[in-house]
Amino acid sequence: MKAAIAAVAGTRATVRRTGDRIGVVLDATGLAPAARDALEAAVKAAAPEARVIVTAERAQRALVAVASGKGGVGKSTLAANLAIALARGGRQVGLVDADIYGPSQPRLMGVEGSRPEALEKQLIPVATPWGVPILSMGQLVAPGQAIAWRGPMAAGALGQLVEGAWGAADTLLLDLPPGTGDVQLTMVQKYRPAGAVIVSTPQDLALIDATRAIDLFTKAGIPIIGLVENMAGYVCPHCGEASDPFGQGGAEAAAAELGIPFLGRVPLELAIRRASDAGAPPAAHGDDRVFAPIAARVADWLAAR
């Protein structure tokens, strides 16, 4: 088998055996997407019984933290849709559900009940129907089980997720837990995200906590990519009347006051909630007009950094 793999991949392939399982790690550094895909297909044809992992230099991978100062503002929904919209825009995206205590990405991404495999203690991300592989604590514990861990254990779990076999991904979105605790500190100190997207609802209480999250990243030297206002306005599906149960424009005003970019608004819509609960994020569909513009601004920021 090694000879067959070497014939098609040369020194880019490393063959590893764990018991009866065989893994092949392919170094795709510097390859264009088409060449990378062709190489992976050739190795799979030469060794159909092997697990193939494609890797690239980590320096080429941008980590983007999606954070909020408090829970309940729709951060995970925004992270899932932003990841999909970035992937639809041409980036190779992976999604880390770093919300250790409240993981929800498996349901949002339509892979609830899945479990990642491991090769030499490295977790292999689970593919999703939307072209964005994910790793989440929700895939490693029983449904409904409380994750009652102290800070060091949570930080160790975060490391396993971030250091998974992400292959050709050039962008990792990190869905952080709310607040400014151990997981956030581990992320900014050890993994140094390229930037952070902050999510808030328009009302003053949420913006106060969002400001704290911004302060954490700023003090750590992590650039703020921008602020997203979620649950921004509601249109009654029966009468068409618009209302603003959480206020209007608070996040945009706060962004201007803090001197950070405002990335856009996500309306309070029943369709978004239903699609999210069903594991079919709205950003996966061609008629998405909400998340694609936000993703385009994030992609522009990443390209310009």
DRENDO-1510 file (C-alpha; in Angstrom, 1 decimal, always signed):
<recs>
REC; n; res; u; v; w
REC; 1; MET; +0.0; +0.0; +0.0 .
REC; 2; LYS; +2.8; +2.5; +0.9 .
REC; 3; ALA; +4.3; +2.0; -2.6 .
REC; 4; ALA; +0.9; +2.7; -4.3 .
REC; 5; ILE; +0.4; +5.8; -2.2 .
REC; 6; ALA; +4.0; +7.0; -2.8 .
REC; 7; ALA; +3.5; +6.5; -6.6 .
REC; 8; VAL; +0.7; +9.1; -6.7 .
REC; 9; ALA; +1.6; +11.4; -3.8 .
REC; 10; GLY; +5.4; +11.2; -3.3 .
REC; 11; THR; +6.7; +12.9; -0.2 .
REC; 12; ARG; +3.4; +14.7; +0.4 .
REC; 13; ALA; +1.9; +11.6; +1.9 .
REC; 14; THR; +2.6; +10.1; +5.4 .
REC; 15; VAL; +1.1; +6.7; +6.2 .
REC; 16; ARG; +0.2; +6.0; +9.8 .
REC; 17; ARG; -1.2; +2.8; +11.2 .
REC; 18; THR; -3.1; +2.5; +14.5 .
REC; 19; GLY; -4.0; -1.1; +15.2 .
REC; 20; ASP; -6.0; -2.2; +12.2 .
REC; 21; ARG; -6.7; +1.3; +11.0 .
REC; 22; ILE; -4.6; +3.0; +8.4 .
REC; 23; GLY; -4.4; +6.7; +7.9 .
REC; 24; VAL; -2.8; +8.9; +5.3 .
REC; 25; VAL; -1.9; +12.5; +6.0 .
REC; 26; LEU; -1.5; +14.6; +2.8 .
REC; 27; ASP; +0.5; +17.9; +2.9 .
REC; 28; ALA; -1.4; +20.2; +0.5 .
REC; 29; THR; +0.6; +23.3; +1.3 .
REC; 30; GLY; +0.9; +25.5; -1.7 .
REC; 31; LEU; -1.5; +23.5; -3.9 .
REC; 32; ALA; -4.4; +25.1; -5.7 .
REC; 33; PRO; -7.9; +23.7; -4.7 .
REC; 34; ALA; -8.2; +21.7; -7.9 .
REC; 35; ALA; -4.7; +20.2; -7.5 .
REC; 36; ARG; -5.4; +19.4; -3.9 .
REC; 37; ASP; -8.7; +17.7; -4.7 .
REC; 38; ALA; -7.1; +15.7; -7.5 .
REC; 39; LEU; -4.3; +14.5; -5.2 .
REC; 40; GLU; -6.8; +13.5; -2.5 .
REC; 41; ALA; -8.8; +11.5; -5.1 .
REC; 42; ALA; -5.7; +9.8; -6.4 .
REC; 43; VAL; -4.7; +8.7; -2.9 .
REC; 44; LYS; -8.2; +7.4; -2.1 .
REC; 45; ALA; -8.2; +5.4; -5.3 .
REC; 46; ALA; -4.8; +3.9; -4.5 .
REC; 47; ALA; -5.8; +3.1; -0.9 .
REC; 48; PRO; -9.6; +2.9; -0.6 .
REC; 49; GLU; -9.5; +1.3; +2.8 .
REC; 50; ALA; -7.4; +4.2; +4.4 .
REC; 51; ARG; -8.6; +7.3; +6.1 .
REC; 52; VAL; -7.2; +10.3; +4.2 .
REC; 53; ILE; -6.6; +13.7; +5.9 .
REC; 54; VAL; -5.5; +16.7; +4.0 .
REC; 55; THR; -3.4; +19.3; +5.8 .
REC; 56; ALA; -1.7; +22.6; +5.1 .
REC; 57; GLU; +0.6; +25.0; +6.8 .
REC; 58; ARG; -1.3; +26.4; +9.9 .
REC; 59; ALA; +0.1; +29.8; +9.1 .
REC; 60; GLN; -2.3; +30.0; +6.2 .
REC; 61; ARG; -5.3; +29.6; +8.4 .
REC; 62; ALA; -7.2; +32.6; +9.9 .
REC; 63; LEU; -9.1; +32.1; +13.2 .
REC; 64; VAL; -12.1; +34.3; +13.6 .
REC; 65; ALA; -13.8; +34.5; +17.0 .
REC; 66; VAL; -17.6; +35.0; +17.1 .
REC; 67; ALA; -18.3; +36.3; +20.6 .
REC; 68; SER; -20.9; +38.1; +22.7 .
REC; 69; GLY; -20.9; +39.6; +26.2 .
REC; 70; LYS; -24.0; +37.6; +27.2 .
REC; 71; GLY; -26.1; +34.6; +26.2 .
REC; 72; GLY; -29.3; +34.7; +24.2 .
REC; 73; VAL; -28.3; +37.1; +21.6 .
REC; 74; GLY; -28.2; +34.6; +18.7 .
REC; 75; LYS; -24.4; +34.3; +18.5 .
REC; 76; SER; -24.4; +30.6; +17.5 .
REC; 77; THR; -27.0; +31.1; +14.8 .
REC; 78; LEU; -24.9; +34.0; +13.5 .
REC; 79; ALA; -21.7; +31.9; +13.6 .
REC; 80; ALA; -23.3; +29.0; +11.7 .
REC; 81; ASN; -24.7; +31.2; +9.0 .
REC; 82; LEU; -21.5; +33.3; +8.7 .
REC; 83; ALA; -19.5; +30.1; +8.3 .
REC; 84; ILE; -21.8; +28.9; +5.5 .
REC; 85; ALA; -21.9; +32.3; +3.8 .
REC; 86; LEU; -18.1; +32.6; +3.8 .
REC; 87; ALA; -17.8; +29.1; +2.3 .
REC; 88; ARG; -20.3; +30.0; -0.4 .
REC; 89; GLY; -18.1; +33.0; -1.1 .
REC; 90; GLY; -15.1; +30.8; -1.8 .
REC; 91; ARG; -13.3; +30.3; +1.4 .
REC; 92; GLN; -12.4; +26.9; +2.9 .
REC; 93; VAL; -14.2; +27.2; +6.3 .
REC; 94; GLY; -14.3; +25.0; +9.4 .
REC; 95; LEU; -16.5; +25.7; +12.4 .
REC; 96; VAL; -15.4; +25.1; +16.0 .
REC; 97; ASP; -18.2; +25.0; +18.5 .
REC; 98; ALA; -16.1; +26.4; +21.4 .
REC; 99; ASP; -19.3; +27.1; +23.4 .
REC; 100; ILE; -18.2; +24.2; +25.7 .
REC; 101; TYR; -21.0; +24.5; +28.2 .
REC; 102; GLY; -23.9; +25.0; +25.7 .
REC; 103; PRO; -22.9; +23.5; +22.3 .
REC; 104; SER; -25.6; +23.9; +19.7 .
REC; 105; GLN; -23.8; +23.8; +16.4 .
REC; 106; PRO; -24.6; +20.1; +15.6 .
REC; 107; ARG; -28.3; +20.9; +15.5 .
REC; 108; LEU; -27.8; +24.2; +13.6 .
REC; 109; MET; -25.6; +22.5; +11.0 .
REC; 110; GLY; -27.8; +19.4; +10.6 .
REC; 111; VAL; -25.5; +16.8; +12.0 .
REC; 112; GLU; -27.0; +16.2; +15.4 .
REC; 113; GLY; -26.1; +12.7; +16.7 .
REC; 114; SER; -22.8; +12.6; +14.8 .
REC; 115; ARG; -19.5; +11.7; +16.4 .
REC; 116; PRO; -16.1; +12.7; +15.2 .
REC; 117; GLU; -13.5; +9.9; +14.7 .
REC; 118; ALA; -9.9; +10.3; +15.8 .
REC; 119; LEU; -6.5; +9.5; +14.1 .
REC; 120; GLU; -3.6; +9.4; +16.5 .
REC; 121; LYS; -5.5; +11.4; +19.1 .
REC; 122; GLN; -6.4; +14.1; +16.6 .
REC; 123; LEU; -10.1; +14.7; +16.1 .
REC; 124; ILE; -11.4; +14.5; +12.5 .
REC; 125; PRO; -14.1; +17.2; +11.8 .
REC; 126; VAL; -17.5; +16.0; +10.9 .
REC; 127; ALA; -18.7; +16.9; +7.4 .
REC; 128; THR; -22.0; +18.8; +7.2 .
REC; 129; PRO; -24.5; +19.1; +4.3 .
REC; 130; TRP; -23.4; +22.7; +3.8 .
REC; 131; GLY; -19.8; +22.2; +3.0 .
REC; 132; VAL; -18.5; +23.4; +6.4 .
REC; 133; PRO; -17.0; +20.7; +8.7 .
REC; 134; ILE; -17.5; +21.1; +12.4 .
REC; 135; LEU; -16.1; +20.0; +15.8 .
REC; 136; SER; -18.3; +20.4; +18.9 .
REC; 137; MET; -18.5; +19.2; +22.5 .
REC; 138; GLY; -22.1; +18.4; +21.5 .
REC; 139; GLN; -20.7; +15.5; +19.5 .
REC; 140; LEU; -18.7; +14.1; +22.3 .
REC; 141; VAL; -21.2; +14.0; +25.2 .
REC; 142; ALA; -24.6; +12.3; +25.5 .
REC; 143; PRO; -27.6; +14.5; +24.5 .
REC; 144; GLY; -28.8; +16.5; +27.5 .
REC; 145; GLN; -25.8; +15.7; +29.6 .
REC; 146; ALA; -24.5; +18.7; +31.6 .
REC; 147; ILE; -20.9; +19.6; +31.1 .
REC; 148; ALA; -19.9; +20.6; +34.6 .
REC; 149; TRP; -16.2; +21.3; +34.1 .
REC; 150; ARG; -13.9; +23.7; +35.7 .
REC; 151; GLY; -11.8; +26.1; +33.7 .
REC; 152; PRO; -8.7; +23.9; +33.0 .
REC; 153; MET; -10.9; +21.0; +31.6 .
REC; 154; ALA; -12.9; +23.3; +29.4 .
REC; 155; ALA; -9.7; +24.9; +28.1 .
REC; 156; GLY; -8.3; +21.5; +27.3 .
REC; 157; ALA; -11.4; +20.5; +25.4 .
REC; 158; LEU; -11.2; +23.7; +23.4 .
REC; 159; GLY; -7.6; +22.8; +22.4 .
REC; 160; GLN; -8.8; +19.4; +21.1 .
REC; 161; LEU; -11.3; +21.1; +18.9 .
REC; 162; VAL; -9.1; +23.9; +17.6 .
REC; 163; GLU; -6.2; +21.5; +16.9 .
REC; 164; GLY; -8.4; +19.0; +15.0 .
REC; 165; ALA; -7.4; +17.7; +11.5 .
REC; 166; TRP; -8.9; +20.7; +9.7 .
REC; 167; GLY; -7.1; +19.9; +6.5 .
REC; 168; ALA; -7.3; +22.5; +3.7 .
REC; 169; ALA; -9.4; +24.9; +5.8 .
REC; 170; ASP; -8.1; +28.5; +5.4 .
REC; 171; THR; -10.6; +29.9; +7.9 .
REC; 172; LEU; -11.8; +28.6; +11.3 .
REC; 173; LEU; -14.8; +30.3; +12.9 .
REC; 174; LEU; -14.8; +29.9; +16.6 .
REC; 175; ASP; -18.3; +30.0; +18.2 .
REC; 176; LEU; -17.2; +31.2; +21.7 .
REC; 177; PRO; -19.3; +30.9; +24.9 .
REC; 178; PRO; -20.9; +34.1; +26.1 .
REC; 179; GLY; -18.9; +36.2; +28.6 .
REC; 180; THR; -15.3; +36.8; +29.3 .
REC; 181; GLY; -14.1; +33.7; +31.2 .
REC; 182; ASP; -11.6; +30.9; +31.0 .
REC; 183; VAL; -12.4; +29.7; +27.5 .
REC; 184; GLN; -12.1; +33.2; +26.0 .
REC; 185; LEU; -8.9; +33.8; +27.8 .
REC; 186; THR; -7.4; +30.5; +26.6 .
REC; 187; MET; -8.5; +31.4; +23.1 .
REC; 188; VAL; -6.9; +34.9; +22.9 .
REC; 189; GLN; -3.7; +33.9; +24.8 .
REC; 190; LYS; -2.9; +30.5; +23.2 .
REC; 191; TYR; -4.5; +30.6; +19.7 .
REC; 192; ARG; -4.5; +34.4; +18.9 .
REC; 193; PRO; -7.5; +34.8; +16.6 .
REC; 194; ALA; -7.0; +37.1; +13.6 .
REC; 195; GLY; -10.0; +39.1; +14.6 .
REC; 196; ALA; -13.3; +39.0; +16.4 .
REC; 197; VAL; -16.9; +39.5; +15.3 .
REC; 198; ILE; -19.1; +40.7; +18.2 .
REC; 199; VAL; -22.9; +39.9; +18.3 .
REC; 200; SER; -25.4; +42.0; +20.2 .
REC; 201; THR; -29.1; +42.8; +20.3 .
REC; 202; PRO; -30.1; +46.4; +20.1 .
REC; 203; GLN; -31.1; +47.0; +23.7 .
REC; 204; ASP; -28.9; +48.8; +26.2 .
REC; 205; LEU; -28.3; +45.8; +28.5 .
REC; 206; ALA; -27.0; +43.6; +25.7 .
REC; 207; LEU; -24.8; +46.4; +24.4 .
REC; 208; ILE; -23.3; +46.9; +27.9 .
REC; 209; ASP; -22.1; +43.3; +27.9 .
REC; 210; ALA; -21.0; +43.4; +24.3 .
REC; 211; THR; -18.8; +46.4; +25.2 .
REC; 212; ARG; -17.1; +44.2; +27.8 .
REC; 213; ALA; -16.4; +41.5; +25.2 .
REC; 214; ILE; -14.9; +44.1; +22.9 .
REC; 215; ASP; -12.7; +45.4; +25.8 .
REC; 216; LEU; -11.4; +41.8; +26.4 .
REC; 217; PHE; -10.3; +41.4; +22.8 .
REC; 218; THR; -8.9; +45.0; +22.6 .
REC; 219; LYS; -6.8; +44.5; +25.7 .
REC; 220; ALA; -5.5; +41.2; +24.3 .
REC; 221; GLY; -4.5; +42.9; +21.0 .
REC; 222; ILE; -7.1; +41.0; +19.0 .
REC; 223; PRO; -8.6; +43.3; +16.3 .
REC; 224; ILE; -12.4; +43.8; +16.2 .
REC; 225; ILE; -13.7; +42.9; +12.7 .
REC; 226; GLY; -17.0; +44.5; +13.5 .
REC; 227; LEU; -20.3; +44.4; +15.4 .
REC; 228; VAL; -23.5; +42.6; +14.2 .
REC; 229; GLU; -26.9; +43.6; +15.5 .
REC; 230; ASN; -29.2; +40.6; +15.8 .
REC; 231; MET; -33.0; +40.5; +16.4 .
REC; 232; ALA; -33.2; +43.9; +14.7 .
REC; 233; GLY; -36.8; +44.6; +13.9 .
REC; 234; TYR; -39.8; +42.3; +13.4 .
REC; 235; VAL; -42.4; +42.4; +10.6 .
REC; 236; CYS; -45.7; +40.8; +11.3 .
REC; 237; PRO; -46.4; +38.1; +8.8 .
REC; 238; HIS; -50.2; +38.8; +8.9 .
REC; 239; CYS; -50.5; +42.6; +8.8 .
REC; 240; GLY; -47.1; +43.6; +7.6 .
REC; 241; GLU; -46.6; +46.1; +10.4 .
REC; 242; ALA; -43.0; +46.6; +11.5 .
REC; 243; SER; -42.0; +46.9; +15.2 .
REC; 244; ASP; -38.8; +46.9; +17.2 .
REC; 245; PRO; -39.3; +44.9; +20.4 .
REC; 246; PHE; -35.6; +45.2; +21.3 .
REC; 247; GLY; -35.1; +48.8; +20.2 .
REC; 248; GLN; -33.6; +50.1; +17.0 .
REC; 249; GLY; -30.1; +50.9; +15.8 .
REC; 250; GLY; -28.5; +50.5; +19.2 .
REC; 251; ALA; -25.6; +48.3; +18.0 .
REC; 252; GLU; -24.9; +50.6; +15.0 .
REC; 253; ALA; -24.7; +53.6; +17.3 .
REC; 254; ALA; -22.5; +51.7; +19.8 .
REC; 255; ALA; -20.1; +50.7; +17.0 .
REC; 256; ALA; -19.8; +54.3; +15.9 .
REC; 257; GLU; -19.2; +55.4; +19.4 .
REC; 258; LEU; -16.5; +52.7; +19.9 .
REC; 259; GLY; -14.9; +53.4; +16.5 .
REC; 260; ILE; -15.4; +49.9; +15.2 .
REC; 261; PRO; -17.1; +48.7; +11.9 .
REC; 262; PHE; -20.8; +47.9; +11.9 .
REC; 263; LEU; -21.2; +44.7; +9.8 .
REC; 264; GLY; -25.0; +44.6; +9.5 .
REC; 265; ARG; -28.3; +43.6; +11.0 .
REC; 266; VAL; -30.1; +40.3; +11.3 .
REC; 267; PRO; -33.9; +40.7; +11.6 .
REC; 268; LEU; -36.1; +38.9; +14.2 .
REC; 269; GLU; -37.8; +36.5; +11.7 .
REC; 270; LEU; -39.7; +33.3; +12.3 .
REC; 271; ALA; -38.2; +31.8; +9.1 .
REC; 272; ILE; -34.6; +32.1; +10.5 .
REC; 273; ARG; -35.6; +30.4; +13.8 .
REC; 274; ARG; -37.5; +27.6; +12.0 .
REC; 275; ALA; -34.6; +27.0; +9.6 .
REC; 276; SER; -32.1; +27.0; +12.4 .
REC; 277; ASP; -34.0; +24.5; +14.5 .
REC; 278; ALA; -34.3; +22.3; +11.4 .
REC; 279; GLY; -30.6; +22.2; +10.7 .
REC; 280; ALA; -31.0; +24.1; +7.4 .
REC; 281; PRO; -29.4; +27.6; +8.0 .
REC; 282; PRO; -30.8; +30.3; +5.7 .
REC; 283; ALA; -27.3; +31.2; +4.5 .
REC; 284; ALA; -27.2; +27.9; +2.7 .
REC; 285; HIS; -29.9; +29.0; +0.2 .
REC; 286; GLY; -29.4; +31.1; -2.9 .
REC; 287; ASP; -31.9; +33.7; -1.8 .
REC; 288; ASP; -30.0; +34.7; +1.3 .
REC; 289; ARG; -29.9; +38.5; +1.6 .
REC; 290; VAL; -29.2; +38.7; +5.3 .
REC; 291; PHE; -25.9; +36.8; +6.1 .
REC; 292; ALA; -24.2; +37.1; +2.7 .
REC; 293; PRO; -23.5; +40.8; +3.0 .
REC; 294; ILE; -22.1; +40.4; +6.5 .
REC; 295; ALA; -19.9; +37.5; +5.3 .
REC; 296; ALA; -18.7; +39.7; +2.4 .
REC; 297; ARG; -17.5; +42.4; +4.8 .
REC; 298; VAL; -15.7; +39.8; +7.0 .
REC; 299; ALA; -14.1; +38.3; +3.9 .
REC; 300; ASP; -12.9; +41.7; +2.7 .
REC; 301; TRP; -11.4; +42.3; +6.2 .
REC; 302; LEU; -9.6; +39.0; +6.1 .
REC; 303; ALA; -8.3; +39.7; +2.6 .
REC; 304; ALA; -7.0; +43.1; +3.5 .
REC; 305; ARG; -5.3; +42.2; +6.8 .
</recs>
